[in-house]
Amino acid sequence: MTTIKDIIYNAAIYGQLDDVIDIIEIDGLSQNESGDLVSSDPSRKDTADTANRLCRCANLVLGEIASEYIPLVKTELANSLGGVIAYESLSKNLIDIVSVKQNGQSVRYKMTQDGIVAPSGRYRIEYNFLPQKYLYKDSIDYKGAVLSTRVIAYGVITEYCIISGLTDDAVMWDKRYRDALAVVGARSEKKVKQRHFA
């Protein structure tokens, strides 16, 4: 299972962030109560801060991939109470519905601000979801056979270069990321959008 740690380690290698590589290799990072990465060595605070930025970038990239290119799919049972299946009753953060079925038959439904409108009853719902906010040691929802660590790390280093003002590097990494994503996403038949930099 691919973890956020694996992804930011690879992104640090691509971006030649040697201090981050070193701190990950010696496992000198831990999470505090709020989920932020901290180093046991106070002199490495800046390195821990860079690792935190990479973690945030990883979450941005995984959210973008799930919502625009390679959907994450969940199927679960849900109850319509009073004609509405509340979004909060689903275990994941819904992006889009694939199907709503009752007794194996597709049923008509409508998405509203309050939830999924369907007659009262129990339904099997298949839907695309936005991944949770991952922490450093969390495994991601994608399997390595679907989306490799390399592709995600390309996206992470792209985002890191953007927020760091490294425009030339961002353009280079974005091209690699989009090209790799296009190969992976070809099965989903979604076009990968090129990013434009000023």
Residue pairs with C-beta under 8 A, 6 or more apart in sequence:
1 139
1 140
1 143
1 144
2 139
2 140
2 142
2 144
2 149
2 152
3 136
3 137
3 138
3 139
3 140
4 55
4 58
4 59
4 134
4 135
4 136
4 137
4 138
4 140
5 24
5 136
5 137
6 149
7 58
7 140
7 149
7 152
7 153
7 156
8 20
8 24
8 51
8 54
8 55
8 58
8 136
8 153
8 156
9 20
9 21
9 24
10 149
10 150
10 152
10 153
11 17
11 54
11 57
11 58
11 153
11 154
11 156
11 157
11 160
12 18
12 20
12 21
12 24
12 51
12 54
13 21
13 153
14 153
14 154
14 157
14 173
15 157
15 160
15 161
15 169
17 50
17 54
19 44
19 46
19 47
19 50
20 47
20 50
20 51
20 54
22 28
22 47
23 29
23 39
23 44
23 47
23 48
23 51
24 51
28 39
28 40
28 41
28 44
29 37
29 38
29 39
29 48
29 51
29 136
30 37
30 38
30 39
30 40
31 37
31 38
31 135
31 136
31 137
32 38
35 135
35 136
36 48
36 52
37 48
37 51
37 52
37 55
37 136
38 45
38 48
39 45
39 47
39 48
51 136
53 160
53 163
54 156
54 160
55 134
55 135
55 136
57 155
57 156
57 157
57 159
57 160
57 163
58 134
58 152
58 156
59 131
59 133
59 134
60 159
61 152
61 155
61 156
61 158
61 159
62 131
62 134
62 140
62 142
62 152
63 130
63 131
64 155
65 142
65 147
65 152
65 155
65 181
66 72
66 95
66 128
66 129
66 130
66 131
66 141
67 95
67 128
67 130
68 190
68 193
69 181
69 184
69 185
69 188
69 190
69 192
70 142
70 146
70 147
70 184
70 185
70 188
71 95
71 96
71 128
71 188
72 92
72 128
72 129
72 130
72 131
72 141
72 142
73 98
73 126
73 127
73 128
73 129
74 90
74 91
74 92
74 126
74 127
74 128
74 129
75 124
75 125
75 126
75 127
76 90
76 91
76 124
76 125
77 122
77 123
77 124
77 125
78 85
78 89
78 90
78 116
78 122
78 123
78 125
79 85
79 89
79 121
79 122
79 123
80 116
80 118
80 119
80 120
80 121
80 122
80 123
81 120
82 120
83 117
83 118
83 119
83 120
84 112
84 114
84 115
84 116
84 117
84 118
85 115
85 116
85 118
85 123
85 125
86 114
86 115
87 94
87 115
87 116
89 115
90 125
90 127
90 129
92 127
92 129
92 130
92 132
93 129
93 130
93 131
93 132
94 127
94 128
94 129
94 130
95 127
95 128
95 129
95 130
96 127
96 128
97 109
97 111
97 116
97 125
97 126
97 127
97 128
98 126
98 127
98 128
99 106
99 124
99 125
99 126
100 106
100 107
100 109
100 116
100 118
100 123
100 124
100 125
101 107
101 123
101 124
101 125
101 126
102 121
102 122
102 123
102 124
107 118
107 119
107 123
108 118
109 116
109 117
109 118
110 116
110 117
110 118
111 117
116 125
131 140
131 141
134 140
140 152
142 152
146 184
147 184
148 184
150 180
151 177
151 180
151 181
151 184
154 173
154 176
154 177
154 180
155 177
155 181
157 169
157 173
158 170
158 173
158 174
158 177
161 167
161 169
161 170
161 173
162 170
167 197
170 197
171 197
174 195
174 197
178 192
178 193
178 194
178 195
181 192
182 192
185 192
